[in-house]
Amino acid sequence: MSEIITVGLDLAKNVCQVHGADASGRAVLRKKLRRAQVLEFFGQLRSCTVAMEACGGAYFWVMRCG
């Protein structure tokens, strides 16, 4: 698998969608994560840029992960 440079995170109450792209912008990861799996997933991921939607839930995740 190519190295993930950017991750897009679509937040939801129970299931979040994750999309990872390599340096050329090609999709290399698409995954559904339950809320309880999000921190574990990002804990195992190499350092990269994470983009998420601007909503009330985004602040919660920034405080948990940041």
N, C-alpha and C positions, 0 to 999 in steps of 0.2 A: 504494500500500500504506500502511496506517496505521502510525504510529510504534510500534515495539516497545518496550514498557516493561519486560516481564518475560520471561526466557528460562528454560525448564526443560530440563535436560540429563540424559538417561538414559545413563549410562556403560556401556561394554562393552569387551571386549578389542580388537575390530577395528572395529565400526560403532556409532557413537553416534547417538541420536535427539535432535533439537532441536525444541522447541516454543516458539514466540514468541507473546505475547499483547499486545494494545494496552491502553490505560488502562481500557477497559470490561470487560476480561477475555476479549474475543473473540479466537479463534485467528487469527493473521495469517501464521503461518509454521509449516510442518512440513517437516522435512528430515532425511535420513540423511547422516551425515558419517563418512568413514573417519577413523581415528585421525590420520593425517597432515594432514587438512583442518581439524581443530578449531581450532588456533591461528590459522590464516589467516582462518577464518570470524569468530572473535571479534575479531580485529584490524581487520576491516572494519566491524564492528557499532558503532553509536553506544552511548554509555554507557547501561547499563541494569542492572537487578537480575538476577542469575543464580542459579538454585537448582539444586542437584544432589543426588543421593542420597548418603547417608552410607555410604561403603564405602572399601576400601583404595585404589581408583583415584582417589577424590575428592581425597585428599591430594596425589597426583602432579599432578593438573591445577591445583590451587590454587597449588602451588609453581611450576609452569610459567607460569601466567597472572598470578599475583599480584604 
